[in-house]
Amino acid sequence: QVQLVESGGGLVQAGGSLRLSCAASGRSFRRYAMGWFRQAPGKEREFVAVINWSAGYTYYADSVKGRFTISRDNAKNTVYLQMNSLKPEDTAVYYCAAHATSSAYLPYQPYEYNYWGQGTQVTVSS
């Protein structure tokens, strides 16, 4: 069982930066690939980024590649999403999620994830 709590969202101007954090409970954090998703009003939840358990592999949506960086600190049971050069179209509720695996597999579909946080709002003004 893993509980996830996101933080770090807020209001920022276009071109600005935010860093989201996702703190996980439980001692098996190392056994999970961690992903970030987002959902804008009236739209489906979409994949943003994923990192495998060892932080050796990452994968990004094309829309954020080169602007966002996912990382994790297994000692702190925390995964991060550094978001730079933010655009108004990045406005959404951002969710972290956990996928149970000890392999290098990088899931990017919402149905592949076992646990979800409650989300944190990111608003980018133009």
Secondary structure by P-SEA (a helix, b strand, c coil): cbbbbbcbbbbbcccbbbbbbbbbccccccccccbbbbbcccccccccccccccccbbbbcccccccbbbbbcccccbbbbbbcccccccccccccccccccccccccccccccccccbbbbbbcc
